Amino acid sequence: MSETEHHHPSYVKIWAILVALLVVTVVGPMFEIRVLTLITAFGVAVWKAFLVVKHFMHLNLSRKYVTYLVATALLFMLLFFAGTAPDVMEESGTNWLKLSWQADSAAAPVAHEGSHH
């Protein structure tokens, strides 16, 4: 093979790996172990995203600045999550408004048949 030729991976093999990871993602939560569920959900998602980006989007064959651009976008996404998560994940706080669509369905007000607005 010359330097200009690129080795193409077996797309069927990559697809089979992605299907196997899908099975792990579905089966993991069935054990009802929170840590295992989080590891399978996020770990498998990151690995699947890596496989798709590398093999189907051919990021490994593109110019280096494209890789840096994708890495920078990922970094900004993680920074955004880290900055907003502490506030969004709280149940209560100063000036915190729990919207009705977030409330428990059991606590939601029941509409009366005779009332018209």
Backbone hydrogen bonds in HBPLUS format (Angstrom, degrees):
<---DONOR---> <-ACCEPTOR-->    atom                        ^
c    i                          cat <-CA-CA->   ^        H-A-AA   ^      H-
h    n   atom  resd res      DA  || num        DHA   H-A  angle D-A-AA Bond
n    s   type  num  typ     dist DA aas  dist angle  dist       angle   num
A0005-GLU N   A0002-SER O   3.29 MM   3  5.53 144.9  2.43 102.5 111.5     1
A0014-ILE N   A0010-SER O   3.09 MM   4  6.48 158.2  2.14 151.0 156.9     2
A0015-TRP N   A0011-TYR O   2.87 MM   4  6.00 156.1  1.93 142.5 149.7     3
A0016-ALA N   A0012-VAL O   2.89 MM   4  6.11 154.0  1.96 145.2 152.0     4
A0017-ILE N   A0013-LYS O   3.00 MM   4  6.29 152.5  2.07 146.6 153.8     5
A0018-LEU N   A0014-ILE O   2.94 MM   4  6.22 156.9  1.99 148.5 154.9     6
A0019-VAL N   A0015-TRP O   2.91 MM   4  6.20 150.8  2.00 149.0 157.1     7
A0020-ALA N   A0016-ALA O   2.94 MM   4  6.17 157.7  1.99 146.0 152.1     8
A0021-LEU N   A0017-ILE O   2.90 MM   4  6.16 154.6  1.97 149.2 156.2     9
A0022-LEU N   A0018-LEU O   2.95 MM   4  6.17 140.8  2.10 137.2 148.1    10
A0023-VAL N   A0019-VAL O   3.01 MM   4  6.37 151.1  2.09 147.6 154.7    11
A0024-VAL N   A0020-ALA O   3.06 MM   4  6.42 154.3  2.12 145.3 152.1    12
A0025-THR N   A0021-LEU O   2.93 MM   4  6.16 153.1  2.00 143.7 151.0    13
A0026-VAL N   A0022-LEU O   2.99 MM   4  6.28 149.2  2.08 147.8 155.6    14
A0027-VAL N   A0023-VAL O   2.85 MM   4  6.00 165.2  1.88 156.6 160.8    15
A0028-GLY N   A0024-VAL O   2.89 MM   4  5.68 157.1  1.94 146.3 152.0    16
A0030-MET N   A0027-VAL O   2.98 MM   3  5.33 141.1  2.13 111.4 123.3    17
A0031-PHE N   A0028-GLY O   3.33 MM   3  6.07 165.3  2.35 120.1 123.4    18
A0032-GLU N   A0029-PRO O   3.04 MM   3  5.33 157.8  2.09 109.9 117.0    19
A0037-THR N   A0033-ILE O   2.85 MM   4  6.08 156.5  1.90 158.8 166.8    20
A0038-LEU N   A0034-ARG O   2.92 MM   4  6.19 161.2  1.95 153.4 157.7    21
A0039-ILE N   A0035-VAL O   2.92 MM   4  6.13 162.8  1.95 151.6 156.6    22
A0040-THR N   A0036-LEU O   2.88 MM   4  6.01 165.4  1.90 148.4 153.0    23
A0041-ALA N   A0037-THR O   2.81 MM   4  5.88 158.5  1.86 147.5 154.5    24
A0042-PHE N   A0038-LEU O   2.92 MM   4  5.89 166.1  1.94 150.7 153.2    25
A0043-GLY N   A0039-ILE O   2.81 MM   4  5.16 137.2  1.99 129.0 143.0    26
A0044-VAL N   A0040-THR O   3.22 MM   4  5.40 147.5  2.33 116.4 126.0    27
A0045-ALA N   A0041-ALA O   3.19 MM   4  6.06 147.8  2.30 128.0 137.4    28
A0046-VAL N   A0042-PHE O   2.96 MM   4  6.12 160.0  2.00 149.1 153.3    29
A0047-TRP N   A0043-GLY O   3.05 MM   4  6.27 163.1  2.08 147.4 152.4    30
A0048-LYS N   A0044-VAL O   2.81 MM   4  5.97 163.2  1.84 154.3 158.8    31
A0049-ALA N   A0045-ALA O   2.94 MM   4  6.05 157.8  1.99 144.3 150.8    32
A0050-PHE N   A0046-VAL O   2.93 MM   4  6.15 156.3  1.99 147.7 154.2    33
A0051-LEU N   A0047-TRP O   2.98 MM   4  6.27 160.7  2.02 149.8 154.4    34
A0052-VAL N   A0048-LYS O   2.96 MM   4  6.20 162.7  1.99 152.3 156.7    35
A0053-VAL N   A0049-ALA O   2.90 MM   4  6.05 168.8  1.91 153.7 157.1    36
A0054-LYS N   A0050-PHE O   2.87 MM   4  5.94 165.8  1.89 153.2 157.7    37
A0055-HIS N   A0051-LEU O   2.90 MM   4  5.82 167.5  1.92 148.1 152.4    38
A0056-PHE N   A0052-VAL O   2.92 MM   4  5.11 141.5  2.08 126.6 138.9    39
A0057-MET N   A0052-VAL O   3.04 MM   5  6.44 140.1  2.20 156.7 163.8    40
A0059-LEU N   A0053-VAL O   3.21 MM   6  5.98 170.4  2.22 153.5 153.5    41
A0061-LEU N   A0058-HIS O   3.07 MM   3  5.42 153.8  2.14 107.2 115.2    42
A0062-SER N   A0059-LEU O   3.30 MM   3  5.22 156.4  2.36  99.7 106.6    43
A0066-VAL N   A0063-ARG O   3.13 MM   3  5.74 141.6  2.29 114.3 123.5    44
A0067-THR N   A0064-LYS O   3.06 MM   3  5.22 116.6  2.48 101.1 115.9    45
A0068-TYR N   A0064-LYS O   3.02 MM   4  6.39 159.1  2.07 154.6 160.8    46
A0069-LEU N   A0065-TYR O   2.86 MM   4  6.00 147.7  1.96 139.6 148.7    47
A0070-VAL N   A0066-VAL O   2.97 MM   4  6.24 159.9  2.01 151.1 155.3    48
A0071-ALA N   A0067-THR O   2.94 MM   4  6.14 161.3  1.97 149.6 155.2    49
A0072-THR N   A0068-TYR O   2.87 MM   4  6.00 152.6  1.95 143.6 151.0    50
A0073-ALA N   A0069-LEU O   2.99 MM   4  6.23 158.4  2.04 147.1 152.6    51
A0074-LEU N   A0070-VAL O   2.97 MM   4  6.19 158.1  2.02 148.9 155.0    52
A0075-LEU N   A0071-ALA O   2.91 MM   4  6.13 154.3  1.98 145.1 152.3    53
A0076-PHE N   A0072-THR O   2.95 MM   4  6.23 161.2  1.99 152.2 156.4    54
A0077-MET N   A0073-ALA O   2.97 MM   4  6.20 150.9  2.06 145.2 153.4    55
A0078-LEU N   A0074-LEU O   2.99 MM   4  6.26 158.7  2.03 150.4 155.5    56
A0079-LEU N   A0075-LEU O   2.90 MM   4  6.17 154.5  1.96 149.6 157.2    57
A0080-PHE N   A0076-PHE O   2.90 MM   4  6.07 154.5  1.97 144.6 151.3    58
A0081-PHE N   A0077-MET O   3.01 MM   4  6.28 160.9  2.05 148.5 153.3    59
A0082-ALA N   A0078-LEU O   2.90 MM   4  6.08 164.6  1.92 149.1 153.6    60
A0083-GLY N   A0079-LEU O   2.91 MM   4  6.03 145.1  2.03 143.0 152.2    61
A0084-THR N   A0080-PHE O   2.99 MM   4  6.16 146.9  2.11 148.2 156.2    62
A0085-ALA N   A0081-PHE O   2.83 MM   4  5.57 154.8  1.90 154.5 159.6    63
A0088-VAL N   A0084-THR O   3.05 MM   4  6.15 173.3  2.06 163.4 165.6    64
A0089-MET N   A0085-ALA O   2.97 MM   4  5.69 161.5  2.01 153.6 156.2    65
A0090-GLU N   A0087-ASP O   3.45 MM   3  5.64 163.6  2.48 104.9 109.6    66
A0096-TRP N   A0093-GLY O   3.17 MM   3  5.05 148.7  2.28 125.7 118.5    67
A0102-GLN N   A0099-LEU O   2.98 MM   3  5.39 148.8  2.08 109.2 119.0    68
A0103-ALA N   A0100-SER O   3.14 MM   3  5.07 141.9  2.29  95.9 106.9    69
A0107-ALA N   A0104-ASP O   3.02 MM   3  5.31 133.7  2.24 104.7 116.9    70
A0108-ALA N   A0105-SER O   3.40 MM   3  5.13 151.4  2.49  91.8  99.9    71
